[in-house]
Amino acid sequence: VQLVESGGGLVQAGGSLRLSCAASGSTFSIRSMGWYRQAPGKQRELVADIARLTGITNYADSVKGRFTISRDNAKNTMYLQMNSLKLEDTAVYYCNADLIWGNSWGQGTQVTVSS
């Protein structure tokens, strides 16, 4: 499965961005998809994930109420709507797919929140 992220960029604090992750290849093997992020000098952390069939979601406490994860199975695309962005949301955001036989990662997209 190949994953391609888009939608990152520079935004002021309090602003919004929407990330997209398009999956291709053996998409039938996807069990769930998620967004992770990694800030400079920090470990990669889970932001949110969503089950492909049930749509059940899970969020990191730091983004609850501000970010919304969603998916469009017909388009094999996952989204992350990010509102009320904070300086600490600055990171490279990675798309992840949990597959029947392993994991797949996107190349990452930079999100920079400025004051």
C-alpha positions, 0 to 999 in steps of 0.5 A: 500500500502506498500513502501520499499525504498533502495539505501541510503548510504554514498557518498562524496560531488559531488557524486551520488546516486539513491534511489528506492521505490517499492510499493506493495499491492493496487497499483491501488489506487496510484495517485502520489508518492514522495520523502520527506526528514528529516534532524536532527532537521528539519521538513520533506520536499518535495523533488520531486513528480511525478503523476502516470498516467501523469508523471508530476513532481515537485521539491523543488527549492533546488534540481532542476537541480540535482535530477531527479524523475522517475517511472516505473509503470509496476514495481510499482517502483519510483526512485530518481537519485541524482547528485552533492550531497551537504552536506545539502542533508544529511537526511533520505529520505522517500517514500510517496504514495498519495492514493485515500483514504489516504497516505502511507509512507516507513520506510526511508533510510539514505543518508549521504553526506561527505566532 
